[in-house]
Amino acid sequence: MKKAAIKNNIQSTGLARRKFLQVAVLGGGATLLASMLPAGVSNAAGNTDALLLSCMDFRLMDDIERYMSGRGLRNKYDHIVLAGAALGAVTDKYPAWNRTFWDHVGLAVDLHHIHKVIVMDHRDCGAYKVILGDDFAKDPAKEKKVHSEKLKELAKLIKKQHPKLEVELLLMSLDGKVESIV
């Protein structure tokens, strides 16, 4: 009986030791990973400056990041991506996109205490072609007018639902240049 108790104790001690080592290694790995995060990245809860809505177009992702970083907003904004950006948030064609946008805005307000929504459309947008059935890029003035209409429509809705939020409207060219829409 004594031998069995000693054997059980050795086995449980071995299991405990292995478990301790697993936790120590995993905990150390988590600590190491946390130490590798870029400066300014913290827990999910906290404050951030803005929420950015942009299009999903892969051609502009680097330009968007450069633009936001150039404004001093690197790691200081939440980012929602919808095809067509403003159009994606207001179109009747994809009502789930509308809900997604508003759910994210509400969460960003509650969780990260945003004070501004930045909406960035871009020229030569495929979503505008598909949803509205016209290639607006052929006429830059008409293209800007249509984007301005959708951007302002969304801005009005944002102000109605969240009157304290600032709203900034932008239009990016394929070369990365950004213009304000007022």
N, C-alpha and C positions, 0 to 999 in steps of 0.2 A: 504494500500500500504506500509506503514511503517512497519507493521508486517511482510509482505512478504520479504522485504529487510533485516530485522533483521534475519529472519529465514534462508534466503540464506547465509547471512554472517556467521551465526553460523555453518551451514552445511559446507561451504567452509573452515572455520577455522578448523573445526573438521577433514575434509579430509586432509587439509594441515598438521595438527598436526600428524595424523596417518601416512601420507607419510613421514614426518620428522622422526618419531620414527622408521618406517621401514628402512629408509636409515641409520639412526644412528645405529640401531641394526646390519644391514647387513654390514655396513662399519666397525663397531667395530669387527664383526666376521671375516671380511677379514683381519683386522689389527692383530687380535689374531692369525689367521691361519698363516699369514706371519711371525709373531714372533716365531712360532713353527717350521719353516723350519730349517733343519740342517745348521750348519755354512758352509759357502762357496757356498750355493745355492743362486742364484740371478736371475735377469731377464733373459729372453731368449736370448737377445743380449748380447754380451760380448766375452771374450776370454776363451778358454779352451785349455788344452794341446794336446789332441789327440782325435781321433775317433777310437773306437774299433769295429771290426767286429768279432763276434763269432757265433757259432752254436746255434740252438734253444734247444739243448738237456737239458732237465730239470735236469739231473743228475749233471750237472756242474755249474749251475748258482751261487750257493753259493761259489764254489771254484774260479770262475771267479772274483766275487766281492772281495773275500779275497785277491786274487793275485793282483788285481788292487789297492786295498787299501794298501797292503803291499809295493807297489811301490810308495806310496805317491800320488796316483792319485784319491783318493776318491773324488767324486763330481767335478772332473777336466777332465772328458772325456765324449764324446757322445758315444752312444752304438747302433750299428746296429746288428740285429739278423737275420741271414739267415740260413736255413738248410744247413749244409755242410760248412758254413763260406766261405772260399776261393773258394771252388768248386761251392757253390751257386751263387757266384758273376761272375763266368766265364763260367758256363755250358750253352750249347745251348739248353738243354732240357727245361729250364725255363727262357726264355728271359726277362720276366717281372722282375725277380729277379735281372738280370744284370742292368736293367734300375733303379730299386729301389736303388741298391747299389750306382750307379753313381750319382743319384739325391741327395742322402743323403750326399755323399762326397762333392758335389758342395755346398750344403746348409751349411754343417759344415765349409767349407772354408770361405764362404761368411758371415755367421751369427756369427760363433764362432771363426773364425780365427785360426783354428787348424794348427799345424805345423807337425803333425805326424799321420800316420795311423798304427794302430796295428792290425794285422790279426792273430787270434787265432783259429786254427783248433784243433781237439781233436781225440784221438785214439778211436777205436771201434765206428766210426761214421756211423749211419744208413743211412744218406744221401749218403755217399760214396758207401755203399752197393747197394742202390736203383738206383742211377744215373749211377754208373759205372758197376754195375752188378757183383761185386765180394766182398767177405768178406775178406778184407785185414787184419783184426785183427788176423787172423790165423797165419800170418807171419809178426811179428813186423818190420823186416827190410824192407820188401816189402811195408808195411803200411807206414812207415816213408818216403820211396822213393816217393810213390804216393802223399802223403800230401806235401812233399817238392816241387814236380813238380807243383802242383796246387797253392801253396803259392807263388812260384817264378813267375809263369805265371801272377798271379794277381799283384804282386809287380811291374813287368815290365810294366803292363798296367797303374798302378797308376802313376809311374814315367813318363810315356809318356804323360798322361793327366795333371798331376800336378807335374812338375819337381822340384818344391821347397819343396814338402812334403817329409819328412823322412818316410820310411816304415820299420816296424819291423814285423818279421814273427815268430810265436810261435806254438808249438804243446804241448797240454796238455794231460796228462795221466788221466785215470779215478780216480786215487788217488789224483789228483790236482797238481801233479808236472808238471812244465813247462820247456820245453827246447827250445832254440833258433834254428831257421833254418837259415843257412847262405848260 
